[in-house]
Amino acid sequence: MFGLGDKDKEKQDKKETVFDLEQDLESPAQRREVQQRIQARMLQIKNLLRSGLDKSEFNDFGHLLHGYAALLKVVARFGAKS
């Protein structure tokens, strides 16, 4: 009552959300596979950017490339953390 309840019980009720990617990254073999897929997609995007696109597509693919680079960093950090 009035916020004086059992806080330990509330902490136990809250479960940590585990994403599918986190489960995949637990295994070193799957982590390498995910990294290889990300690197392959980054290479495809780089090739598209080199081939010459109009300005709007160039910007869109540039943003996508930055997103994949950030994802690759997160995957690498997850591997170092585990």
Buried (B, 14 or more C-beta within 10 A) or exposed (E): EEEEEEEEEEEEEEEEEEEEEEEEBEEEEEBEEBBEEBEEBBEEBEEBBEEEBEEEEEEEBEEBBEEBEEBBEEBEEBBEEE
